[in-house]
Amino acid sequence: MDEKVFDELEKIKTNNNEESLFPEHEFLISCLRIGLRLEDLKFLTYIDVLKMFISFIGKSEKQDGTREATQEDIQNLVARM
């Protein structure tokens, strides 16, 4: 694993000791939650996705409130329904 990614994951690791029943599915759900599509996952590496997760988590921590949805966010949400 990319050493920088490993270091960042260690920083944000929670104290949650629960074992996941379906870790592959939780990974997929997490990808979908941040807006990645299945088509995107065909071209991205695991490390690329982890870097996106880290960036996404860091970004949300810096924001003080909620953000307004963009037209693209709304279209993505409607497309998933």
VMD Tcl script that draws the C-alpha trace (Angstrom):
set ca {
  {0.00 0.00 0.00}
  {1.14 3.53 -0.66}
  {2.97 4.63 2.50}
  {1.38 8.09 2.55}
  {-2.10 6.58 2.31}
  {-1.31 4.17 5.13}
  {-0.10 7.05 7.34}
  {-3.25 9.07 6.68}
  {-5.49 6.09 7.40}
  {-3.74 5.59 10.73}
  {-4.49 9.21 11.66}
  {-8.22 8.88 11.04}
  {-8.70 5.33 12.31}
  {-11.56 5.11 14.78}
  {-11.74 3.06 17.94}
  {-14.44 0.91 16.39}
  {-13.36 -2.68 16.99}
  {-16.38 -4.24 15.29}
  {-15.61 -6.64 12.50}
  {-17.55 -5.97 9.34}
  {-19.76 -8.79 8.11}
  {-19.41 -7.76 4.46}
  {-16.34 -5.51 4.05}
  {-16.41 -5.61 0.23}
  {-19.99 -4.41 0.19}
  {-19.29 -1.68 2.74}
  {-16.42 -0.48 0.53}
  {-18.76 -0.38 -2.46}
  {-21.43 1.49 -0.50}
  {-18.84 4.01 0.66}
  {-17.76 4.55 -2.95}
  {-21.34 5.15 -4.01}
  {-21.93 7.55 -1.11}
  {-19.09 9.84 -2.19}
  {-20.42 9.88 -5.73}
  {-18.34 7.27 -7.51}
  {-20.14 5.13 -10.07}
  {-19.53 1.49 -10.84}
  {-18.12 2.61 -14.17}
  {-15.57 4.78 -12.30}
  {-14.45 1.83 -10.20}
  {-13.49 -0.10 -13.31}
  {-10.71 2.40 -13.97}
  {-9.62 3.42 -10.47}
  {-7.22 1.50 -8.29}
  {-7.92 0.69 -4.66}
  {-5.27 3.25 -3.66}
  {-6.93 5.93 -5.82}
  {-10.24 5.33 -4.06}
  {-8.61 5.39 -0.61}
  {-6.98 8.72 -1.47}
  {-10.42 10.03 -2.45}
  {-11.87 8.81 0.84}
  {-9.11 10.56 2.77}
  {-9.64 13.75 0.80}
  {-13.40 13.54 1.27}
  {-13.10 13.01 5.03}
  {-10.59 15.83 5.40}
  {-12.78 18.15 3.37}
  {-15.90 17.50 5.45}
  {-14.03 18.11 8.71}
  {-12.95 21.56 7.53}
  {-16.50 22.63 6.71}
  {-18.46 24.20 9.53}
  {-21.91 23.47 8.20}
  {-23.84 21.89 5.45}
  {-23.34 22.86 1.86}
  {-25.98 23.54 -0.71}
  {-26.44 20.86 -3.33}
  {-25.36 21.77 -6.82}
  {-27.39 20.93 -9.89}
  {-24.94 18.10 -10.56}
  {-25.55 16.69 -7.04}
  {-29.29 16.74 -7.64}
  {-28.96 15.07 -11.04}
  {-26.71 12.36 -9.56}
  {-29.21 11.72 -6.79}
  {-32.15 11.49 -9.19}
  {-30.17 9.19 -11.49}
  {-29.66 6.73 -8.61}
  {-33.37 6.49 -7.85}
}
mol new
graphics top color blue
foreach p $ca { graphics top sphere $p radius 0.5 }
foreach p [lrange $ca 0 end-1] q [lrange $ca 1 end] { graphics top cylinder $p $q radius 0.2 }
display resetview
